[in-house]
């Protein structure tokens, strides 16, 4: 993309303003002399030179077109790995919540999902109709002490190795929890010990993610 030198200077100013930068910060991060950056930003010179532009772009992990031509940075597509299956009854289906990048499949990351988000496919009907067999659930906030999640639908890893989807309730004994199914045909699991719980952040029906 070719634009006039004066327009490149204005685009550079706009880029700095949008990213809370100034010539000093740009110089410090990129190694391009402060006077060179300052004079270009103030319109005292009409060119930085291709090598210096590349140096600045590399320092800020972007492109020269974004900085000096005002183009919109490309959107980076993020995907969340589906790392296994989770039981919505009393089953264990081998969820592997640390297998980043080695998922069974992938779902598009929703806005705000952090890099550590993972997903699992539901097997079983104990949470029907709130959560159905075959749905994909996404979570990221894993806690060993999940008191803030009481009353919420959660992934729960039990001490015996099972990973279930249940409504989390406090147990009758200290350090224990009761896991409740939405489907009344499945009795609660009372006073169980858990390794961690994670609130369900996103529910995807089969048609929402399978292509």
C-alpha positions, 0 to 999 in steps of 0.5 A: 500500500502506497500513501504520501509521506505526510500521510504516513506521518499522520498515520504514525501519530494516530497509531501512537495515540491509539496505543498510548505511545509516544516517541520516547516509548517507541524509541525505547522499545524499537531501538530507533533513535528518539530524535528520528522518531520524534522528528518524523512524528512532528513532521520535521522529516518525511521518511523514517526509512524502510529498515527503521519502519520494519524495526518499529513494527517488529518491536510491537509485533505488528506490520508497517501497514498498520503503523504507517498506513493506518490499515486495520490489523488482521483478526487472529482466529482463535480456537479452543481444543475439545480435550475429551468427554465429561459425564452428566451422570456418574460416568468418567470419559477421560477428559484431559484438561491439560492437552492443549493443542491436541484436542479431539476437535476445536470450537471458535473461541468466544469473546473474552475467552483466555488462552487457557480455555478448554472444552469437553463434550457431554455424555449422559442425561443427568443434566437434561434439559439444561445440558444435553448429551452431545453438547460441548461445554467450555470452561477456563476458571479452574479452582481448588476452592470453588466456594464462589461457584455454589449453585452454579453448573460446573465441571467437577473433578472428583478425588476418585478421578471422575470428571462430571457436570453437576450443580455444585452445592456445599456438603454437610461435612467440612471440605466436602461438596454435594453434586446435584443433577437437574434431571430428578431421576439421578440422585445427588452425590453427597459429601464428596471430595473434589480436586477442582471445579470450574464454572461452565462459561459457554454451552454449544449445541451440536449444530453450533459447532459441528461442521 
